[in-house]
Structure formats: C-alpha cells, structure tokens
Amino acid sequence: MTKPAPSRRFVLVHVGHGAWCWFRLRLLLEADGREVTCLDLTSAGVHPSDADSVVSFEEYDKPLVDFMSSLPENEKVVLVGHSAGGLSLTHIMHEFPEKISVAIFIAATMLPSGFLSEQDMKDGIPDLSSFGDVYNLNFSQGTNRPPTSASLRKEFQRIILYQSTPEEYSTLASMLLRPWPAQVFSSVSFREEEDVNKIRRVYIKTARDNMVKPEQQDAMIQRWPPSEVFVMDADHSPFFSAPEELCKLIFQASI
C-alpha cells in the first residue's frame, strides 16, 4: 500500500500572543515549501474584538472553527498548538477529526475532556504563585464578579515566558502582547470520544518551562499518552528561542 503524502498545510494556533508569534517558524516552514496558516483567535493579535467582551470558548475559538469549516472535504492539516492553545486543538479534534492528519502540542494543555476535574486543573493551569503577583486583572463587570481579562505584568514576562529567548524578540513580544479573555477557559468542556483518540498526537515538551512546568507536562502525557514525545531544552516559547530545532521536530512529527 502506498503511504499517503504528508500534509502540506500547517495550521498554527497561539494562545495569549497572536498569529504574529509564529513568524520565525512560518518562515522556516514556507522555505521548505509548506503552506502555513496562522490565525488570530478572537481578541488576539489584530483581531478587532476586546478581550473583556469575549465570554465563551466557542466565541474565542471561532476564527479557527471557521477556517477548518472552509477546508475542502478531502484536505487534512497538521494542527500545531502552543500552551493553552492545546485546548483549541482538542476542540478542533472533536469537531473536525476527519480533517487532521496529526495534532502537535507544544508545551501545551493536553486534556481529552477539558477542565472538568480537580486533576485537570492541577495539570493544565499554570501555577505561578512562586513568582508573586504576576497578573494584571480587569473587572469590566464589577469587582464583585470574576475578572474579564488578564495579562502578565511586564516585569514578569521575560522570566516566565522568554528567559532563553533573544532579548530583541522578548522585547517585541512585550510590545505586542494583548490581554486575553479570562472567562473563556472556565467554559471549556469536551467529552472524550473515540474519534478523538484515533487522531495521531505528538507532544513537544519544553524542559526549562516556567509557565507550564515540566512536571505538569509529564502528568498530562501520562494521563493521555500521545503517539510520540519530543523534548526540547527550551523555555515556554521555543518559536522564539529555538525555532530551527522546533521546526525540525514538527517536520519529524508530521511524517
């Protein structure tokens, strides 16, 4: 039997940053002749929505859902997600299992059924308490209600997200980062289904990660074992700190 040709389109899914964060990886992938799609999820990057107005995960993920819906019926893509963008991958795996050749999780939240249990919270939500008060929170619905948007304080961004990244890239990122909608992830709920487990998954672990700790990544890998695990000696943002190595691993994962 002839092995199917590898997918040529890569769909890169951010969280908190925007489509812009993939620019170094996109350049490398396109130099190899691949088609690359980078999307701004709702309220990120240059998307016109305000983070405080986004209240559901479905609304947040809509640009990705719309794109996947527009694909030709027989086209499969390599879906790549970073950090909490792993939740978007799982969402799309549930909605469009027939359109995904492989899902690649980069230092990502990898849970088959969303934030449902105490263990999901422990594994999937970053614990940054050791750094102190790291978040700026906005309460557009009143201080007696949950926060509507959040962002990392500038003085913590490099040490948490970019400690191994060249300073010119972490400086650029600090200038472009927007608050993310704080309400959307509490509404995530996926039911684990058989079709999702048929999709090949690969995890790229970041061993020097201060955001999603290596032990959290290990716990998610053990609970929902992927087909393959790669390890990078990188910070939470290898698309900035080690794009060439990341590109090679993505190529290996997509074969």
QUICOR-V652259 format. One record per residue. N is the residue number from 0. RES is the residue in one letter. PHI is phi in whole degrees, 0 to 359 (NA if undefined). Layout:
{{N | RES | PHI} {N | RES | PHI}}
//
This chain:
{{0 | M | NA} {1 | T | 286} {2 | K | 288} {3 | P | 301} {4 | A | 297} {5 | P | 297} {6 | S | 298} {7 | R | 263} {8 | R | 262} {9 | F | 250} {10 | V | 248} {11 | L | 254} {12 | V | 245} {13 | H | 270} {14 | V | 214} {15 | G | 77} {16 | H | 276} {17 | G | 163} {18 | A | 304} {19 | W | 300} {20 | C | 294} {21 | W | 267} {22 | F | 298} {23 | R | 289} {24 | L | 293} {25 | R | 301} {26 | L | 301} {27 | L | 292} {28 | L | 294} {29 | E | 291} {30 | A | 295} {31 | D | 267} {32 | G | 86} {33 | R | 271} {34 | E | 269} {35 | V | 231} {36 | T | 242} {37 | C | 241} {38 | L | 244} {39 | D | 273} {40 | L | 290} {41 | T | 302} {42 | S | 84} {43 | A | 257} {44 | G | 58} {45 | V | 261} {46 | H | 298} {47 | P | 287} {48 | S | 289} {49 | D | 267} {50 | A | 302} {51 | D | 293} {52 | S | 268} {53 | V | 265} {54 | V | 244} {55 | S | 231} {56 | F | 294} {57 | E | 299} {58 | E | 293} {59 | Y | 300} {60 | D | 273} {61 | K | 304} {62 | P | 301} {63 | L | 288} {64 | V | 298} {65 | D | 298} {66 | F | 295} {67 | M | 297} {68 | S | 294} {69 | S | 277} {70 | L | 292} {71 | P | 303} {72 | E | 302} {73 | N | 262} {74 | E | 267} {75 | K | 247} {76 | V | 236} {77 | V | 268} {78 | L | 260} {79 | V | 238} {80 | G | 229} {81 | H | 241} {82 | S | 55} {83 | A | 293} {84 | G | 300} {85 | G | 300} {86 | L | 294} {87 | S | 294} {88 | L | 300} {89 | T | 298} {90 | H | 302} {91 | I | 291} {92 | M | 298} {93 | H | 288} {94 | E | 277} {95 | F | 225} {96 | P | 299} {97 | E | 282} {98 | K | 253} {99 | I | 240} {100 | S | 275} {101 | V | 201} {102 | A | 248} {103 | I | 247} {104 | F | 257} {105 | I | 254} {106 | A | 45} {107 | A | 247} {108 | T | 291} {109 | M | 236} {110 | L | 234} {111 | P | 289} {112 | S | 225} {113 | G | 77} {114 | F | 278} {115 | L | 245} {116 | S | 248} {117 | E | 299} {118 | Q | 292} {119 | D | 302} {120 | M | 298} {121 | K | 295} {122 | D | 282} {123 | G | 261} {124 | I | 258} {125 | P | 300} {126 | D | 254} {127 | L | 253} {128 | S | 298} {129 | S | 292} {130 | F | 270} {131 | G | 98} {132 | D | 274} {133 | V | 261} {134 | Y | 253} {135 | N | 265} {136 | L | 244} {137 | N | 241} {138 | F | 240} {139 | S | 288} {140 | Q | 260} {141 | G | 110} {142 | T | 289} {143 | N | 272} {144 | R | 245} {145 | P | 298} {146 | P | 297} {147 | T | 261} {148 | S | 210} {149 | A | 212} {150 | S | 207} {151 | L | 281} {152 | R | 300} {153 | K | 303} {154 | E | 290} {155 | F | 254} {156 | Q | 298} {157 | R | 293} {158 | I | 292} {159 | I | 269} {160 | L | 256} {161 | Y | 224} {162 | Q | 294} {163 | S | 255} {164 | T | 273} {165 | P | 308} {166 | E | 298} {167 | E | 295} {168 | Y | 280} {169 | S | 292} {170 | T | 294} {171 | L | 300} {172 | A | 299} {173 | S | 298} {174 | M | 285} {175 | L | 260} {176 | L | 299} {177 | R | 244} {178 | P | 301} {179 | W | 252} {180 | P | 291} {181 | A | 280} {182 | Q | 271} {183 | V | 290} {184 | F | 285} {185 | S | 288} {186 | S | 263} {187 | V | 287} {188 | S | 204} {189 | F | 243} {190 | R | 264} {191 | E | 296} {192 | E | 233} {193 | E | 298} {194 | D | 299} {195 | V | 296} {196 | N | 286} {197 | K | 276} {198 | I | 279} {199 | R | 291} {200 | R | 239} {201 | V | 230} {202 | Y | 247} {203 | I | 250} {204 | K | 272} {205 | T | 253} {206 | A | 283} {207 | R | 241} {208 | D | 269} {209 | N | 264} {210 | M | 263} {211 | V | 258} {212 | K | 302} {213 | P | 308} {214 | E | 292} {215 | Q | 293} {216 | Q | 300} {217 | D | 299} {218 | A | 297} {219 | M | 292} {220 | I | 297} {221 | Q | 289} {222 | R | 285} {223 | W | 224} {224 | P | 299} {225 | P | 279} {226 | S | 292} {227 | E | 206} {228 | V | 232} {229 | F | 249} {230 | V | 236} {231 | M | 247} {232 | D | 275} {233 | A | 220} {234 | D | 281} {235 | H | 289} {236 | S | 236} {237 | P | 293} {238 | F | 293} {239 | F | 260} {240 | S | 275} {241 | A | 210} {242 | P | 295} {243 | E | 294} {244 | E | 295} {245 | L | 299} {246 | C | 299} {247 | K | 300} {248 | L | 292} {249 | I | 294} {250 | F | 299} {251 | Q | 299} {252 | A | 293} {253 | S | 271} {254 | I | 288}}
//
